[in-house]
């Protein structure tokens, strides 16, 4: 493949010599596990989003687990959430021994429908777990009102939403500033900033934060940083069940460099999303995402709903044949084998919007380093492919996607 037709990936982390130097600094320091870099990363993250407390962990799944455990979710409880999310959202509920209760998304976007949340509340409901899907904030104002009226904690799965904002009490505020009870973030390479893997919890509740810090390190009574710096021998104890959910100092050092780049990364992603919207809006039947006037997305992903006549897999394959990677719409957890067994989940409403989003939409390439020429190449290819579909109906089926590209 020539340079002009180089593969366009769905995503690409923005890493350079500054992250390499940060990791080198930690390696040469001799302290590579959770330590001073993690503490600094937590302080800087908290300041960035305006949260009183930020606790770093190994990934967002562990963050979700600790968040639900902290608000008291346990065996026999129910947690209202969406099926239209990565499977980790519901897995964290089951780690607590609780039951995920799935409600549908709204017809106009990919986020949880607050009206269905209110209708799904039962005496067993212990928490609401909303998702800021693909970086687009969900309707926190309505969800918080529902949660407060019913005295139910609200946990935000903000895995994709670092750098996103909502208009709150007359000003723009970042996702992660405590609006609900706890917000959980991911630093996976598919996210806007990355530490290779990693997660963060933010909260205004000091008791929750203390629990996170205890549980992430096997509930050890004395932090290893304290023990190693002490002039006296200290014996730690383990008074309750904990977990190995720590972030390393190497990850945190990389994360600190990433946070410095965040404003520029988000600005560039917003520019690319604007270009997509301008160039795709005239394609018949294609629906592009749009921000409500009360939020600003970081555009972690750009998901378009295909015309009714278009077959998702065929469109993806034809784009891949042209050197353009895509991913199918966000998965539906209730359709996976792990949730097919009796008692693994409950549906409180039909999930037709969620199911349509999985099978009838695709995620287009979007990353900060993406050039305008690459954006134009994607949009021109998509327009061409969609125009071809009627002509290909009578032709033999397109070859199957491999597992590596099915996404």
Secondary structure, 3 states (H helix, E strand, C coil): CCHHHCCECCCCCCCCHHHHHHHHHHHHHCCCCCCHHHHHHHHHHHHHHCCCEEEEECCHHHHHHHHHHHCCCCCCCEEEEECECCCHHHHHHHHCCCEEEEECECCCCCCECHHHHHHHCCCCEEEEEEECHHHCCCCHHHHHHHHHHCCCEEEEECCCCCCCEEEECCEEEECCCCCCCEEEEECECCCCCCCECCEEEEECCHHHHHHHHHHCECCECCCHHHHHHCCCCCCCCECCCCCECCCCHHHHHHHHHHHHHHHHHHHHHHHHHHHHHHHHCCCCCCECCCCCCCEECCCCCEEEECCCCCCHHHHHHHHHHCCECCEECCCEHHHCHHHCCCCCEEECCCCHHHHHHHHHEEEECCCCCCCHHHHHHHHHHHHHHHHHHHHHCCCCCCCCCCHHHHC
